[in-house]
Amino acid sequence: MIKSMTGYGGAKGEVSSIAVTAELKSVNNRYLDVSVRMPKSCLFAEDAVRTAVAGHISRGKVDVFITVDTSGAEEAVIKVNENLAAAYLKAVQDVAERYELSGEMSALQLVRFPEVLSTDKTDADRDALTEAITSVLEQALTEYDAMRAREGQKLMEDISAKLSGLEDMVTAVEQRSPETVKEYREKLLARMQEVLAGAPVDEARILQEAAIYADKVAVDEETVRLRSHIAQFRLLLENGSPVGRKLDFLLQEMNREANTTGSKCVDSAIARTVIDMKAELEKIREQIQNIE
């Protein structure tokens, strides 16, 4: 089944007392473009997040949002950067002496300076956090895929209906094309009879001109290729793998055949049908922009 490139998924969960919330949303894009927003303290898990997303999505602009609460996990190990703390303290004392200010500083004030305190995470901590994040993210991705599949089914049904309409238009062109040759032959014969004013008409000449005209306006090759492209289009829709780019290329070929048909035919009825055909192809083009 085809999938839409637009979708949303979210999940919440707790793994090893680590509470995680994962959300993602996507819109159309030519290639896969993943943006991850997560706590700075968990950036070591970003590669794992990107790998998980790439396992489900082949193209689209995807925004991933991760929040993590480790307050329920084991006690964190807090490290004091003693050299940096001593440097901060000396700098404060120097300023106090230079400007004759009070140099008293509480411990709470000192640890508020940047990077005086840090959380020391062991490899085991990192592994547990990564597992928690990816586990909840997979749940969000499952919901996300289900939404994209529902949208893809709607797109497939709409495009299939439009392809049936295209086939009807191709049939109309095929039925009308021989009639244009017959009408041309009759007009040519009437004109020759009018010009010759009752003199014998060279039937062989009329047949030759009609044959030249028929060859000039013949669209059999174009209509056969159009039918082949429509059949391929349906087959790709039923494949279920990411086919958006292939469908886009195939649609370009269908447009080319429609344009050639329109340029060959001078019949007004066929011209109107070709215009309707191109309008329908444009509607299909808009729809496949949403297909992964």
Summary of the structure (lengths in Angstrom):
residues: 292
radius of gyration: 35.4
end to end distance: 10.8
largest distance: 127.7
contacts: 866
relative contact order: 0.14
helix: 64%
strand: 15%
